[in-house]
């Protein structure tokens, strides 16, 4: 649906920061529940205030939200220290499947339907995996592949200015420079081969890649 008015700031760290600012402009009572919701969005969109989108405005907004009643420790525990056993088991599989390409500048891992079934896991249990891959020292780009019925979903994240949206577009997907995604209609093994080649090419490596079945 089209709207008559829009409130847009492409440089904002989070949409929730814009909501917080807009609430003030509208004279709304920015009480604890609103502050908690806005802080949650800001915390997650900035990767716990670690991503490149974290600027002074993000900290200023967070300070106002905390002053209004948001509780950072409580919110962080709910989101980052509340994982299911299945998610932890998936993490082990993600590490075991992990492989590097592009002279170690890119990391790729994957989870199959069998992995989900054997761990008793659901889609949400796999969400932390891309950040796990990105945390590896020396890695500039991380890619996580997740098999679903008849296709493979790919998530890409960058730690520097590498444009992962360009990689995603080459597979018919898209996104932002630092975060993007795509879907491939092929087997997981084929997806691994295609993505490994794309990641190696991104860093102009002389190697053919390391992720072979």
C-alpha positions as a Python dict, from the first residue, in 0.01 Angstrom:
ca = {
    (1, 'X'): (0, 0, 0),
    (2, 'X'): (115, 351, -76),
    (3, 'X'): (145, 612, 196),
    (4, 'X'): (100, 985, 178),
    (5, 'X'): (399, 1057, 399),
    (6, 'X'): (730, 887, 463),
    (7, 'X'): (998, 940, 726),
    (8, 'X'): (1324, 819, 576),
    (9, 'X'): (1690, 835, 673),
    (10, 'X'): (1905, 587, 477),
    (11, 'X'): (2200, 654, 708),
    (12, 'X'): (2011, 563, 1026),
    (13, 'X'): (2150, 267, 1218),
    (14, 'X'): (1804, 117, 1263),
    (15, 'X'): (1441, 176, 1171),
    (16, 'X'): (1366, 155, 1542),
    (17, 'X'): (1584, 463, 1595),
    (18, 'X'): (1366, 651, 1345),
    (19, 'X'): (1054, 529, 1529),
    (20, 'X'): (1203, 658, 1854),
    (21, 'X'): (1274, 998, 1699),
    (22, 'X'): (934, 1013, 1530),
    (23, 'X'): (758, 934, 1857),
    (24, 'X'): (927, 1238, 2011),
    (25, 'X'): (829, 1460, 1719),
    (26, 'X'): (468, 1342, 1753),
    (27, 'X'): (468, 1412, 2125),
    (28, 'X'): (412, 1049, 2221),
    (29, 'X'): (489, 923, 2570),
    (30, 'X'): (809, 727, 2514),
    (31, 'X'): (769, 507, 2820),
    (32, 'X'): (942, 183, 2921),
    (33, 'X'): (763, -56, 2685),
    (34, 'X'): (825, 165, 2381),
    (35, 'X'): (1184, 221, 2492),
    (36, 'X'): (1233, -155, 2532),
    (37, 'X'): (1103, -230, 2182),
    (38, 'X'): (1311, 45, 2022),
    (39, 'X'): (1625, -54, 2212),
    (40, 'X'): (1576, -417, 2105),
    (41, 'X'): (1561, -318, 1738),
    (42, 'X'): (1860, -88, 1771),
    (43, 'X'): (2065, -351, 1955),
    (44, 'X'): (1998, -622, 1698),
    (45, 'X'): (2032, -400, 1388),
    (46, 'X'): (2374, -281, 1505),
    (47, 'X'): (2487, -630, 1605),
    (48, 'X'): (2511, -533, 1971),
    (49, 'X'): (2662, -196, 1867),
    (50, 'X'): (2943, -366, 1673),
    (51, 'X'): (2848, -316, 1306),
    (52, 'X'): (2970, -32, 1089),
    (53, 'X'): (2629, 138, 1109),
    (54, 'X'): (2688, 215, 1479),
    (55, 'X'): (2732, 590, 1503),
    (56, 'X'): (2696, 863, 1765),
    (57, 'X'): (2322, 890, 1697),
    (58, 'X'): (2283, 521, 1778),
    (59, 'X'): (2447, 564, 2117),
    (60, 'X'): (2256, 883, 2186),
    (61, 'X'): (1929, 705, 2108),
    (62, 'X'): (2029, 407, 2320),
    (63, 'X'): (2109, 640, 2610),
    (64, 'X'): (1763, 800, 2583),
    (65, 'X'): (1594, 459, 2565),
    (66, 'X'): (1777, 335, 2875),
    (67, 'X'): (1687, 656, 3057),
    (68, 'X'): (1324, 589, 2963),
    (69, 'X'): (1333, 241, 3117),
    (70, 'X'): (1489, -2, 2868),
    (71, 'X'): (1709, -255, 3048),
    (72, 'X'): (2011, -349, 2832),
    (73, 'X'): (2121, -651, 3037),
    (74, 'X'): (1774, -801, 3046),
    (75, 'X'): (1716, -745, 2673),
    (76, 'X'): (2058, -888, 2580),
    (77, 'X'): (1994, -1199, 2791),
    (78, 'X'): (1661, -1256, 2619),
    (79, 'X'): (1807, -1234, 2270),
    (80, 'X'): (2164, -1357, 2297),
    (81, 'X'): (2167, -1591, 2597),
    (82, 'X'): (1844, -1775, 2533),
    (83, 'X'): (1933, -2022, 2259),
    (84, 'X'): (1779, -2365, 2220),
    (85, 'X'): (1981, -2684, 2258),
    (86, 'X'): (1905, -2754, 1891),
    (87, 'X'): (2069, -2427, 1792),
    (88, 'X'): (2385, -2516, 1983),
    (89, 'X'): (2389, -2857, 1813),
    (90, 'X'): (2351, -2686, 1474),
    (91, 'X'): (2649, -2469, 1562),
    (92, 'X'): (2863, -2779, 1598),
    (93, 'X'): (2757, -2897, 1253),
    (94, 'X'): (2817, -2553, 1106),
    (95, 'X'): (3175, -2559, 1236),
    (96, 'X'): (3233, -2912, 1107),
    (97, 'X'): (3111, -2811, 758),
    (98, 'X'): (3308, -2486, 751),
    (99, 'X'): (3562, -2428, 476),
    (100, 'X'): (3768, -2135, 350),
    (101, 'X'): (3823, -1999, 2),
    (102, 'X'): (3989, -1695, -151),
    (103, 'X'): (4309, -1750, 53),
    (104, 'X'): (4111, -1750, 375),
    (105, 'X'): (3927, -1425, 308),
    (106, 'X'): (3591, -1599, 265),
    (107, 'X'): (3428, -1867, 475),
    (108, 'X'): (3142, -2091, 367),
    (109, 'X'): (2935, -2337, 564),
    (110, 'X'): (2603, -2513, 520),
    (111, 'X'): (2321, -2698, 690),
    (112, 'X'): (2120, -2971, 523),
    (113, 'X'): (1765, -3088, 582),
    (114, 'X'): (1917, -3389, 756),
    (115, 'X'): (2108, -3160, 994),
    (116, 'X'): (1786, -2988, 1096),
    (117, 'X'): (1598, -3316, 1134),
    (118, 'X'): (1869, -3488, 1335),
    (119, 'X'): (1908, -3190, 1569),
    (120, 'X'): (1533, -3136, 1601),
    (121, 'X'): (1594, -2780, 1483),
    (122, 'X'): (1382, -2519, 1307),
    (123, 'X'): (1480, -2229, 1080),
    (124, 'X'): (1516, -1981, 1368),
    (125, 'X'): (1775, -2206, 1533),
    (126, 'X'): (2013, -2136, 1243),
    (127, 'X'): (2003, -1756, 1266),
    (128, 'X'): (2320, -1715, 1479),
    (129, 'X'): (2533, -1917, 1236),
    (130, 'X'): (2623, -1641, 991),
    (131, 'X'): (2765, -1429, 1274),
    (132, 'X'): (2957, -1731, 1401),
    (133, 'X'): (3126, -1763, 1060),
    (134, 'X'): (3194, -1391, 1036),
    (135, 'X'): (3371, -1397, 1374),
    (136, 'X'): (3661, -1601, 1233),
    (137, 'X'): (3988, -1406, 1226),
    (138, 'X'): (4103, -1303, 878),
    (139, 'X'): (3763, -1358, 717),
    (140, 'X'): (3622, -1069, 515),
    (141, 'X'): (3305, -1236, 385),
    (142, 'X'): (3095, -1512, 537),
    (143, 'X'): (2832, -1720, 359),
    (144, 'X'): (2583, -1962, 512),
    (145, 'X'): (2379, -2203, 299),
    (146, 'X'): (2058, -2359, 429),
    (147, 'X'): (1883, -2639, 242),
    (148, 'X'): (1504, -2625, 222),
    (149, 'X'): (1257, -2817, 11),
    (150, 'X'): (1381, -2806, -347),
    (151, 'X'): (1611, -2507, -305),
    (152, 'X'): (1898, -2357, -108),
    (153, 'X'): (1887, -2025, 77),
    (154, 'X'): (2212, -1830, 102),
    (155, 'X'): (2305, -1552, 345),
    (156, 'X'): (2609, -1329, 297),
    (157, 'X'): (2777, -1092, 542),
    (158, 'X'): (3081, -868, 502),
    (159, 'X'): (3325, -748, 770),
    (160, 'X'): (3475, -474, 552),
    (161, 'X'): (3368, -281, 241),
    (162, 'X'): (3338, -590, 21),
    (163, 'X'): (3005, -566, -166),
    (164, 'X'): (2826, -892, -89),
    (165, 'X'): (2511, -760, -259),
    (166, 'X'): (2700, -792, -590),
    (167, 'X'): (2765, -1159, -516),
    (168, 'X'): (2399, -1210, -424),
    (169, 'X'): (2284, -1038, -745),
    (170, 'X'): (2492, -1281, -949),
    (171, 'X'): (2261, -1551, -812),
    (172, 'X'): (1941, -1350, -862),
    (173, 'X'): (1929, -1217, -508),
    (174, 'X'): (2016, -883, -352),
    (175, 'X'): (2049, -680, -38),
    (176, 'X'): (2289, -428, 110),
    (177, 'X'): (2664, -392, 64),
    (178, 'X'): (2731, -558, 401),
    (179, 'X'): (2438, -803, 413),
    (180, 'X'): (2263, -984, 132),
    (181, 'X'): (2086, -1307, 39),
    (182, 'X'): (1981, -1528, -248),
    (183, 'X'): (1796, -1849, -334),
    (184, 'X'): (1924, -2124, -563),
    (185, 'X'): (1702, -2390, -721),
    (186, 'X'): (1952, -2674, -714),
    (187, 'X'): (2097, -2935, -485),
    (188, 'X'): (2299, -2838, -180),
    (189, 'X'): (2616, -2986, -332),
    (190, 'X'): (2571, -2781, -648),
    (191, 'X'): (2500, -2467, -446),
    (192, 'X'): (2819, -2521, -246),
    (193, 'X'): (3020, -2552, -568),
    (194, 'X'): (2868, -2241, -728),
    (195, 'X'): (2904, -2023, -421),
    (196, 'X'): (3256, -2141, -349),
    (197, 'X'): (3358, -2040, -702),
    (198, 'X'): (3187, -1701, -666),
    (199, 'X'): (3360, -1631, -334),
    (200, 'X'): (3700, -1731, -470),
    (201, 'X'): (3645, -1506, -773),
    (202, 'X'): (3544, -1216, -548),
    (203, 'X'): (3892, -1208, -401),
    (204, 'X'): (4067, -1288, -730),
    (205, 'X'): (4226, -1595, -580),
    (206, 'X'): (4446, -1817, -792),
    (207, 'X'): (4296, -2115, -612),
    (208, 'X'): (3990, -2289, -744),
    (209, 'X'): (3831, -2297, -400),
    (210, 'X'): (3835, -2531, -107),
    (211, 'X'): (3475, -2640, -65),
    (212, 'X'): (3451, -2966, -248),
    (213, 'X'): (3212, -3246, -161),
}
